[in-house]
Amino acid sequence: MVLVFIAFFLGNLVWDLNRRLEWFHLLIGAAYAFHVTLTLYVLRTRQSDITNEGYLFSIVIIVLGNVLVLLIGLPLLTGKPHLAAVFS
């Protein structure tokens, strides 16, 4: 996802990409879907950090981290609602 942000930012400096925001949103969505899919795939393997801390704790931390990324990322990408309104 960071690479998509960097590529869009650098491309926007050279070309006017504000008219092509749908492609940016599509690429961000694809990158996030890949992230979620890869996370679920990796969680199927036996990992010592997850087994040591417990499955419930690990799943809660992973879900909260992904929700936090969406709560911060979506308002920044769309501009609606404002970031302050999300946390109030």
C-alpha positions, 0 to 999 in steps of 0.5 A, spaced: 500 500 500 505 504 501 508 503 494 501 505 491 501 511 495 508 513 493 507 512 486 501 516 486 504 522 489 510 522 485 506 521 479 501 527 481 508 531 481 509 530 474 502 529 471 495 531 473 492 524 476 487 528 480 482 526 474 484 519 475 483 517 482 478 511 481 485 508 479 488 510 485 482 507 489 482 501 485 489 499 486 489 501 494 483 496 494 487 491 491 493 492 495 489 491 502 485 485 499 492 482 498 494 484 505 488 481 508 489 475 504 496 474 505 495 475 513 490 469 513 494 465 509 500 466 514 496 465 520 494 458 518 501 456 519 504 455 526 507 461 529 511 461 535 509 468 537 501 466 536 501 460 540 505 463 546 501 469 547 494 465 545 490 465 539 485 470 542 489 475 544 493 475 537 486 475 533 484 481 537 490 485 536 490 483 528 483 485 527 484 491 531 490 493 527 486 492 521 480 496 523 485 502 525 488 502 518 481 503 515 479 508 520 485 512 519 486 511 511 479 511 508 477 518 511 484 520 508 483 517 502 476 520 501 476 526 505 469 524 508 468 524 514 473 528 517 479 525 521 477 528 527 469 526 526 472 519 526 475 519 533 469 523 536 
